[in-house]
Every structure is written in structure tokens, then in C-alpha cells.
Amino acid sequence: MLKQSLRGLLKLIYRVEVKGMAHYHNAGERVLIVANHTSFLDPLLMWLFFPDDITFAINTQIFKRWWIQPFLRFSQVFPMDPTHPMSLKNLIHHLQTNTKTVIFPEGRITVTGGLMKIYDGTGMVADKSEAAILPVRINGGQYTHFSRLHKIVRLRLFPKITITILPHTRIDAPHDLRGKVRRKFSGHILADIMSDMMFATSNYQQTIFAGLLEARAIHGGKHTVAEDMERSPLSYDVLITRTIAIGNAIATITAPHENVGVFLPNSTKTLCVVLGLQLHGRVPAMMNYSIGSAGMISACQTAQVKTVLSSRRFTEAGKFEDEALALSQQVTLVYLEDLAENISGFDKALAFIHAKSAGFWYPKRAVSADHPAVVLFTSGSEGTPKGVVLSHTNILANHKQISARISFNPQDVVLNFLPMFHSFGFTVGTLLPVLNGMTTFFYPTPLHFTVIPEMAYETNATILFGTNTFLAAYGKKAHAYDFYKMRYVVAGAEKLQESTRALWADKFGIRILEGYGATETAPVTAVNTPMDCKAGTVGRLMPDMGYELEAIPGINDAGQLHVNGPNIMLGYLLHDNPGVLIPPESIYGKGWYDTGDIVHVDEDGFISIRGRSKRFAKVSGEMVSLTAVEQLAAHAWPLALHAAISVADSKKGEQVVLLTTQKLASISQLIAASPGTAAILLPKKIVLVDAIPVMATGKINYPAVTELASSHLK
């Protein structure tokens, strides 16, 4: 009767919903139930809403506390210390009697809002007892006053709590593993099971605007989420109101499902424009203004863009008047200042009312989650830029994949200087914080190497995303205390140099987390995390992503990487077939994306990039990585910039040419810096240049490098 009464009470006040109970019954008799730990309510919830008289394995310190004693007579409790071998051995014997036992592998209630450390001992228990592992996700408890997230998230009296039970699985450790190695392996598998569970039970199959409304419901309408150089912070309520107002105005001059160009800087206004377009089923096509008017016109033709939104203030301040004039002769160029004049006081009041009631009317108007959300254009660092079409699901899935591995919280501030036409700047720098309760601070350019560290200090930034080129420049210019608040610094887009890693570690005490991605994967494919990091690699694949390595003749310990998953793009828009979506497909089937990168994957799943498939030279029949040549140069001359290319050679097929900004560089110096280097890895020629051409994103512009080399080799 007590159990029924408590169950009814919690179901009433917390609207407790249990999903997947069939998985519980299908797991069998010997089951280890593993759950994330959100609050002190978790054991009570599982005792009340699970049908059997299950056993709870709880920490001995918790077991001894006075307030837990009255509850012990109502359930079977197995006190244990996850760090004590005998305690684990007893739990294994207990499970072997065919019982259902609940354990929280984190060993403590979360103080971050995400998963914390997963103890290897729990994995060993599952392995040794041969029990089925039943993953259970508890969501909502972290927002109650029974959690340990006071002053971190907005706590509420009665948030909805959901308990999701996933299909059971098992740890299948190789028979030859023994002792600590087997224990570590089992713990590693369990950690993956838990992070996969966090992703699988997240709500990513919705639109971005629906995700915005969900974030407001969680964090509150007055919570600040965006700010720019005008220093006028936007709360969720203000952001949604402005989004609706500008979206309604844009809807009058565009058609449903139309690709609309966005020629605007990093700012809160641009954020409102992007969200306003998506609100009405239009698709923002982000113009890369660093490639000039010809490149933007080509992009408009590829994506069949008829209308481009811009700002007179932006074009004047950025000296883009000529580009705007050239664009206006090909498409309809609409300035936000003109649109704003047509938004009346009544329109603003109506937008305010609609913002307050958006949760009621928006779902009826929403497009499908698989509808295109944005068109981003590839950098074209090795060829003609293509339009990459990402859906709402693609983007939100990537957000949930990241948050399943790395904990963020509403106290975090992202300093976003990467332009929104860059996939990292758009998806991770802009939308990830906005849809997860963090604050994103927009800075208009990454090229102000002295100013950006100051902005990090002034805004109390805790998260920074950048390329090696930019991070190296900031590290040299910054004061040692500028990044005092920084929790995560993530590098991507190009190889993180050891000199940059050492600079940040020595000067700021910050470990840079290297990641890897592509616009086509929305964009994060793999990343090192605070709990799972291996220097020299780009981390492990995101949850729910599969991969295959295509064998490449001449390369034995690596292959060309093909990936699939929910974050893979809808498809390409190609210049020779404008407006026609070409879905991703590789030799492994439809939905697979061929990254074109040659990688090595170790036994723990960490990925090491060996180079682009197009960035290998065939010298005397042997495959030589141009990236490896650049690494040799970076080791020899860490303060200079380098780029390696291949040119035709009548005797050896191809030869490697190294361009460098290092004065008086020579091949003998390369050999001296890396003794024992194979002769085939040494460049045939070294060309000294004043600067290496780079793009606005910091990546090396290899077509321009090739032209520069040609002019020197003539």
C-alpha cells in the first residue's frame, strides 16, 4: 500500500513516464541495471516504477547515513565500495544467483548535469557475472531540488521525469584478456554503453525552433543566451520575440522552402535572421564573404538563391560595397535596415504575444525535422566549393552526440569568433550554446589576435573553438591570465601542432582537445574529451556513428575513412547541377559519407589522421603523405608555417615540394631535427616564401599554395 501510494503521488507531481518496459521483461533473470544518477530521487523512482523486488547496490558511505535507514527495510540493499575488490567480488556472486540488481556506475550524483566518471569495476561485475546489462536513462531529476545542481541549472518544484529503458546488451571481452587489462576493457565498453544511452534517449528528431522552445522551458525565458559587440544581451524571451518579428517580415518577400542567402557577420541579429528563416520553413544559405563576389555569385547559382539578406552597416564597415553591388546585379539584395522599417509597433506586439504562446501554435506550423535547415558551402581548399545541405535532425543529433560525451552547463560562455558560414561557427559556436542554455558571445572576426584573448578575459569565456593557426596566434599574444576561466579549448579543421599544444599547456595550464569533422557531418565526427583523451589523435567517433576503412594500395596501417550516422548531411548541391540534392553515398552504400581522409584507428577507437587521400604523392611507386612532410617541417621549425604539395616528375612520377616561411630553411636542417627519417619523406625542394596562403577559417588554401609554388619553380 505504501508503494502504491508513493507511486501515485510521484506520478501526479512529477508526471513520471516510463518508456521501454518491454525491454526490462526481455532482459532475463540475471540482470545488471545501470542508470545515470541525476538526484536523490533516482533509487526511489526505480523502486516504485520497476515491477520486481530489485536489489540496489549502493555506496557504503550512503548506506551509513541516517536518513537512508528507514527505507532499507522496504527494499533489498547491497552495500558496496566500487574501489574495493572484495566488495565487487561479493556483488558478482550475488548476481550469479539470478537477481536483478541496480547500480549507478558513476558512483555519485552528477554535479555537472551530464555523465561523470564511469567506474571500471561495474563493467568487470557485468563481465564476470555474465549478466545482461540493462541501460536506464533518468531525465528530469536533475532539475529538482533533490539534485546537486544548485546554482548551476534552474531548479523547479515539479519538473517532468522520464525513465527510459533501452534493450539489454552484454560485455563480450576477448578470452585472452586478463586482470587489469580485462577490467579496463570492460569499463571502457560500459562507458560507451552509457554515453550511447544518453544520446539514444535524447530528443534530436525535432526542428531547431522546437529545440529553442524546449531550451526556454528548461532554462527560463529570462536566461541570457547570446551577446555581441553591441553588448546588449539577449534572453530566450527576447531572442524568440525578435526571431518571430524578423521571420514574419522575411516570409512576406520569400517563398516556403526557398534557399535564402545570408550575407551577414557574426552577431545576434544574424542569429535572429537564421532562426526566423527556419521558423517559416525557409533555408538560410550562408554566404562565405571571404571568397569575394565571384565566389558568392557562384554559390547563389549552385543553391538557386534568388534573395540575399544583408546589412548596409555591415557592408560599409567591412568594406564589402563592391561585393554587394556585384551581388545585387545577380540576385535581389535586401537590407535588414529596410526590413526593420516595415516592422510596425503592432507587428512587434504581435510577435511578443506569439513568443509567449509559441509552445501552443508552433508545432502545428513546424516543418519536418528532416527538412533542410541550412546550406553551408565547403571551403574549397582542394577544389570547387559545394553546397552542403544539413537537416534540423542532422544538426541537433550532432549537438546531442557532443553533449553525451562532454558536459556543458548554463554557466558556460562560448566565445564564438568563427564566422557563421563556417560549419563549426554555425552549428557548434552558434546553435549548440543557444539550444543548450549556454551563452554565445559573437565576435566578428578570428583575425584580431590581440583583441580576442582580451575578449575571453572580459566575457569570462569558458569554451573556445578554433583552428591550430588561430590558437597558436592567440597563445603568443595573450597575457597568461586571459584564459583564466577557460574549461574547454577545442581545436579542429587542421592538425594541432605539438608546439601549439605545449604553448597552451605551459602558458595557460590548458589542455587543448583536438577534434575532427567536416561540414558534411554537421560537423563533429570525432573529438577528444576530458575523460577520454589521447594526445596526437583526434579522439573517438561520436555516439551512433559507424565507420569503415577502405584499403588504399601502398598504405598498410591506415585506410580511407567512410562514416555514417544521424549527423550525416542530406546531400550536396553541385555547381554543374544547380538546385538538385545529391544524397551521400559511398562504396559502402547510401547514407555513407566518404571523408577522403586516410586514418588509423587504434584498439581503443582513437583516430589518427594520416592525411587527405588527395594529399598523398606517389614517389617512385611509394605513397608519401604530404601531411607527414608538413609535420616534419613543423617539428624542425615550430614558429614558422609550412605547406607541402606534389608536382609532376618525369623520373619518379611525382616529387614533393615544401613551402615554408622559415628563413634559410634547408633539407639538412630537416634531417638534423628528425634523425632516422626515411629519405622518401624528405621534400625534393624547399621554397622560401613570405607567407603561406590561408582561408578565412584558418585552413591552408592549397590551390593558392600550388599557384605560389608554380611561380617560384618556373
N, C-alpha and C positions, 0 to 999 in steps of 0.2 A: 504493500500500500504506500509506503514511504517513497519507493522508487517511482511508482506511477504518479504520485502527487508532484514530486520534483520534476519528472519528465514533462508533465503538463504545464508546470509553472515556467520552465525554461523555454518550452516550445512557444508559450504565449509571449513572454517578454523579449526573447531573442529570436523569435521566428526560426528556430533551428530546423534546418533542412538536411536530410541525409540522402546522399546520392550513391548509387552503385552497391546497394546491399546484396545484390545477387553475387557480386564478386566475393563478398565475405563468406557466403554459404559454399561457393565453389572452391575455396582455398583448401579445404580438407580439415583434418583434425589437428595436425601438428603445425601450428601457425605462429610466426613471429610478426606481430602487428607493429609496424614502425610508423610513427607520426611526427610531424613537426610540432614544436612546442610554442604556442602563442601566449598562453596565460595560465593562471592557477585553475581556471575552469576546465582545462583540457581533460584531465583524468575523470572528472565528474561527468562531463559530456559523453565520454566513451563508455563509462559505466552505465549511464542512463539509456543511451540510444543503441548500444550493441546488445543483441538478443541473449547471448550466453553469459554465464558467470565467469568472465575472463579474469586472468591474473594480471596484476600490474607490477612490473619491475621498476622500482623507484629508488632514487639515490638515498643512501643510508642517512645522509645529513637531513634530507627532507623527512625521512621516516621517523626521526627522533623528535621532530618539532611537535609542540603540544597541541597545536590546532589541527594536526592531521590525525591524532589518535582517535577521536570519536568516529571517524569514517572507516577505520581499519576493520571494525567488526562487520561491516556491510560488504566487504569485497576481499578477495584473496590478494595479498600483497607479498611481493618477493623483494626484500631489501637487498640492494647490491651497490657495489662500488665499481664503476666501469674501468677503473685503473688497477683493480686488484685481481690477479689471475685466479685465485680460488673462488672468488665471487662469480666470475664468468663461468668457471667450470661447473659450479652448482646450478647456474641458470641453464647450461647446456643439458645437464641431467634432468632438470625439471621439464624442459621442452620435450625431451625424448619420451616422456610419459604421455605424449599426445595431448598437449594442452594448447590453448590459445592464450598467448601472453603479449601484453602491450609494453613497448619500451619506447622511450623518446631518445633517439640516437645522439641528439645534441647534448644531452645530459643537463640541460638548463633551459629556462625560459628565455626566448630571444630578447636581446636588448638592442637589436638593430632593425627589427621588422622583417628581416629575411632569414635564410638558413644560417646557422652558425656552424662551428666545427662539428663534424661527424666523427664519433669515436670508432676507431678500428675494431675495438672489442665487440661491438654489436654485430659487425659483419662476420667476425670469427664465430660468434654464437650461432648465427644462421647457417654458416658453412658446416661447423662441427655437428650440429644437431640435425642437419639435413631437413630443416623446417622450411616451409613455404614462407616467403616474405610478402606481407600484405601492406602496401603503402597506403597511408591515410593522410589526406590533407585537411587541416582545420584552418578555416579562414573566417576572420571576423573577430575572433577572441583578442587579437592584438589591439583592437580599438576599444576594448572595455577597460574599466578601472581595475580589473584583476590582472592586467598585463604589466610589463616592466618598461613601458614606453612613455612614461610620464615626461612631458616637456619635449618629446620627440615627435609624436604624432598627435592629432586631435582626438582625444578620448571622448567617448559618448556613453550615455547611460545604457541604451539597449540597441546596439548595432546587430544587424542580421548575422547569424553564424551558420556557416555551411560546413558539413562534414562530407568529404568526397572519398569514396573507397575505390581504389584502382584494382585492376586484375593482379593476381598474385604472380610472383616470379621467384626465381631461386638463384643462389650464387653457385656457379659451376666453376670452381677453381681447378686448374690443371693438377693432375695427380702428383706431378714431380715437385710441386711447391711444398716447402716445409717451413715450420717455425715462423719467424718474424716476417719472412717474405710472403708466406701464405696469408698471414694476418693482415699485412699491409694491402695485399691484393684484394682480400675480402672487404676491407674497409673502403678501398677505392671504388669497388663495384657498388657498395651500399651508398656511398656519397653520390654516385651517378644516378642511382635509383631515386634518391631523394630530390636531386635537382631536376631530374626528368619529371618527377611527380609535380613539382612546383610549376613547371611550365605547362604540363598537360592539363592541369586543373585551372589554369588562368584563362581569363576571358579576352582572347585576342581576335575572335571572329565577330568583329563589330566595326563600325566606322570610326574614324578619328574624332569626329564631333561627338559621337556617343561616348567615346573614351574620355573626352574633355568633360562631359556632363558627369560621368562616373567619378572622375577625379575631384570635381567640385563637391559632389555628395560626400566623398571621403574626407577631404581636407578643409572644406568650408568655403563659402563664397568670398570671404574677406582675405583668404590666404594669398599672399603675393607669389606670382609665378613668372613674371617677365619684367625686364627693365632694360633700357638702353641709355645712350649718352645724353638724352634729354633729362634723365634722372627723374622720370615720372613713373613709378612702379605700377604695374597692372595686377589687380587681383583677379580671381576667377570670374567674379560677377562683372567687372568692368571689361575684361577680355571677351567674355561671351556676348555682352551687350554690343560692343564695338564690332565684333565679328558679324553679328546679325545685321547691324546697320549697314556696314560696308558690303556685306554679302547681298543684301536686298538691292542695293544700288547697282552692283555689278550684274546681278541677274537680269536687269532691265536692258542691258546692252550686249548680252551674250546668250547663247542657246544651251539647253541641257546637254551634258556630256561633251561639250566643246573643250578643246585644249586652249587655254588662255595663257599667253606669255606673261611672265612676271620679271620685269626689268627694274629691280629694286634692291636696296642694300640690306644688310643685317639690321633690323630694327623691329620694335613692337608693332609698328604699322604694317610692315611686311607680313608678320605673323598673322595679324587680323585679316589681311587680304587673302593669304593662303587658306586659312580656316573658313573665310567667307565664301571662297570659290567652292571648297569641298562641301560646305553646308548645302549648297544648291546643286550639287552633282556636276559642277564644272571641274576641270582638271588643270591645276596650275602647272605650267611648263616653265621651269626655272631657267632664265637666260643667263648664260655664262658671259658676263660683260668683259671678262679679261681677254677674250679671243677676238674682240673687235666686231665691227658692224657686219663684215662679211660672214664671220662665223655665226653670229646671231641670226642673220637672214637665212643662212643655210639651215640652222636649227628650226626656224619657223617653217621652212618648206618641208623639212623632214616630218615634223609633227602636225603639219597643216594648221598652223597657228594663224588666225586672222586678226586677232586683237591682242595687243600687248599693253599691260598696265605699267606705268612708270610714274615718276615724280619730277617736276621741274626743279625743285630744290636739290634733289639727288643728282640730276644730270648736270646742273650748274656746278655744284660743289665737287663732283667727281670728274668734271671736265669731259662729260660724255655728250656734249651738244651735237657733235658731228655724227656720233653713232645713233643718237635719237633721230636726227634728221634723215639719215640713211634708212633707218627702220620705218619711219613714217611714210616713206615712198613705196614701201612694200606691203605694210600692214596698217591697220588702224591703231594709232598710238593714243592711248587715253591716259591723261594725267590725273592722279589722285586728287590734286587740288580742285580740278573741275568737278570731279565726282562729289567731293565734300560739299561744294556749294549747292548741290542739288538735294542734299540730305537736310530736310527741314526739322524744326523742333518737334513736330508731330511724329516724324519718322523715328527720331531718337527716342521719344517717349514710348512709341510702339515697340521699338527694339528692346527697351528696358523691360516692358511687360512680358514680351516674348522670352527674354532671357530668364526671367524668374519662373516662367512656366514651361521652359524648354523640355523638361523631362516628360511632359504630357503629350505635346504635339510633335516633337521631333521624330520619334520612332515611326510615325505614320508617313513622314516625308523622306526618311532616310533611303539612300541608295543601298545596293547590296554591298556587303563587306568585301566582296571580290571585285568591286568596281574600281577602275583606276583612281588612285589618289594623287599621283604626281607623275610628271615626266621629267626625269633628270638626264642630262647629257654627259656621256663619258668624256673624260679629259682629252682623249685623242692623243695621248702621249706616245702611242705607237701606230697611229692610223687615223682614219676619218672618224670624228665623233658620231656616236649613235644615240638615239633616244631610248632610254630605259624606262619602261612603264612599271611602276610599283602599285600594288593594290593597297587598300586600307589594311587588309589582313596581313600582307607582307610586312608592312611597317610595324604594326602592333605586335606581330609574332616575334619580330626581332627584339622589340623592347622587352617582351616577357622572357625571351631567351637570355638576354643580358641580366635582367633582374633575378633570374633563377640562379645565377652564378655570383653576382656581385650585389651587395646590399646598398641601397640608396635610402635616403630619408628626407622628409620635408625641410630639414635644416640645411641641406646641401645647396650650394650655389655653383652653377656651371658658368664659367667664363667662356663664352662662345664667340671666337673670332673667325672661325672657318665660315666662308660665305655659304648662304643657303643653296646656291647652285651646286655646291659640293655635297655628296651623299652623306658624309659624316656631319657636316654642318646642318643639313636639313633634318635628317632622321634622328641622329643622336644628340647633336648640340642644341637643336631647337625643340623637336617634338618629345623626345624622351623626358626631359625635365618637366615640360609643361603638363604632360599626361601622367606624371608620377609625383606631383606635389613639390618638386624642387623649383628653384628659381633659376632661370637662364638670363644671363646678362649679355646683351648683344654688343659686340664691338665691331666696327665696320670693316676692319682690315687686319690680316695677320702680320703685316709687314712693318708695323711700328714696334720694333724690337725693344726699345727702351720704355715705351709707354705701357705695353701690355703687362709686364711684371708689376708696374705701379698700379694698374687697374686690378690685378689679382689681389694686391695688398689692400687697396681701398675698398673693394667689394667683399672682402673676406671669402674669396672664392675657395671652394673645397674640391672642385673637379675641373680638370683641364684635358681637352683632347687636341692633339696636334701631330704634326709630322716631325721626323727627325731634324729636318732643316730648320724648322721654326723653333723647336725645343732647344736645339743647340744654340741658336742665336739669343733666345731669351735667357738661357742659362749663363751666357757670357756677360750679358748686360745687367742682369738683375742683382739687386742687393741680396745678401744672404738671408734676409728675413722677409723678403717679399712674398714668399710662398709658405709662410708660417702656418697657415690654416689648411693647407692642401692635403686631402686624403687620397685622391687618385689622380695620377697623371698617366694618360693612355696614349701611346704612340702607334700610328698606323700609316698606310699609304706608301711608305718606303721603309727600307731596312733601318732599324735603330742601330746606330753606330755605338761601339763599345765606349768611345770617348764621350759621347753624349750621356750614356748610362752612368759612367763614372763621374762626370761633372755634376749631375743632379744628386747622385748619392753622396758625394763628398761635400758639395757646397750647401745643399739644402736638406740632406738626410732623407731624400725621397727616392723610392724605388719606382722607376718607370715600368709600367705594364705594357708590354708590346702586344699588339693585336694584328689582325689580318682581315681584310674584307674586300668587297667590290661593290660598286653601285648595284650590280645585278643581284646581290644577296642582302640588300636593304639596310646597311651594308656589312654588318659584322658577321664574319664567318667563324672566326676563332679569336680567343683572347686569353692572355694570362690573367689570373685573378689573385687576390691576396692569399687565398687558401690553396691555390693550385698554380704554381708559377715555376717555370724553368727558363733560366736565362739563355739567350741565344735562340729561343723558339718564339713562335707567335701564339703559343697557347694551344688549347684543345678546342675541337669543334663545339659549336653551340648545341644545346639540347635539341633532340628530334631532327638532327641533320645526319644524313648518310653520306658516305664518300666511297669513291673507287679511285685506284691509281692505275692509269693507263701506262703500260710499259713503253719506254722510249729507247730505241736502239742506241747503244753506246753509253747508256746510263744504267748502272746496276742497282744502286741502293736508293733510288727515288723514282717517281713516276709523275705523269701529268694528272693533276687533281681535278676530279669531277665531283660535284656535290648536288644534293637535293634536299628539300625541306620546305616548311611553310613560308620561309622568308625569301624563296627564290622568285624573281620577278615574273610578272605576267608575260613579258616578252620585249622584243626590240622594235623600234621604229627605224627603218633604214632609209638613207637618202635616195637610193635608187628605186625605192618602193614606198613613197610618202603615204603616211596615214595608215598603213597596213601593219597590224600587230603580228610579229613573228614569234610564236611561243618558244621557250627554251627547249632544246633537245640536243642530246649528245649521243655518243655511241652506246651509252647505257640506257637510252630510252627517252621518252618525253618527260618533261619536267626536270631533267637533269641539266646542270649548267657546267660547261667546260671552262674552268678558270684560266686555262692556258699557262698555269704556273707549275713548275717542276718542284715537287716537295718530297720530303722524307717524313714518315710518321713513325715515331718510336713505340716501344712496347706499352708506354703509359698514355699514348694517344696525342702526344705533343707534336706539333707540326713545325718543321724547319723548312724554310723557303730556300731552294737552291737557285732559283732564277725563273724568268719567263721562258716559255718554250721558244718564243721568237728571239730571246736574248741568249741563245747559245750559238757559238760559232763552231763550224766543223773544220778543224785544223788537222790536216794530214789524216783524215778519217776518224779523228777523235773529237768527242763533244766537249767543248770548253765553255763553262759558264761565265758570261760577261759580268754577272753579279759578283762571282768569286774574284774576278780580276779587280773589280772596284773595292772589294773588301781588303785585298792585299794592299792596294794604294791607301785606303783609309787607315790601315794598321801602320803603314810606313809614315804617312803624313796626316795625322788626325785633325789638324787645324785647316786643311785645305779641302776643296770639293773636287770630286772626280766623276768621270763618266767614261765607260768603255763601250766601244762599238766594234762591229766587224765590217771589213771591206774585202772585196774580191782579191784573190791572189792566184796568179796563173800557175804557180807551182804547188801550193798547198790547199787550194780551194778557197780558203778564207784566211785572213790574218786579223789579229786583234790590235786595235789602236786605242790608247788611253789618253783622254784629255784630262788635264789637271791644272789647278790654279797654283800648285806648289812651284815656286821658283827653283830653277836649277835641278828639277827632278830628273832622275836617271834610272835606268833599269838596274844598274849595280846597287843603287840605294834600296830598291825593292828587294833584291836578293839578300842584302845585308839585314834588312828588317825582318825577313821571314826565311831563315836558313832552311834548306831542305825542300824548298818549293819546287815542284815539278816544272821543268823548262817550258812545257806546253801551256802552263798557266800564266807565263810572263807575256806581256804585250810585245808585239813586234816593234811598235813605235810609240813614243810618248810625245804628245803635242802640248806645249805650254800655252795656256790661254789666260786672259784676264778674269773671265767669269764663265761659269757653266750655265747655260740657259735653263731656267726653271719656269714652271707654270704658276698660276696664282695660288694653287693648292700646295705648293712647295715641292711637287714631284718634278723630277728631271724631264725636260722636254727633249726627248730623244730625236725626233725629226729635225729640230733645230740644232742639236748636237752633231748630227750627221752632216748637215749643211756646213756647220762651222768647221768640222774636220776636213771636209772636202776642199774648203777654201784654203786650208793650211797645207794640204797634201799635194795641191796642184804644182 
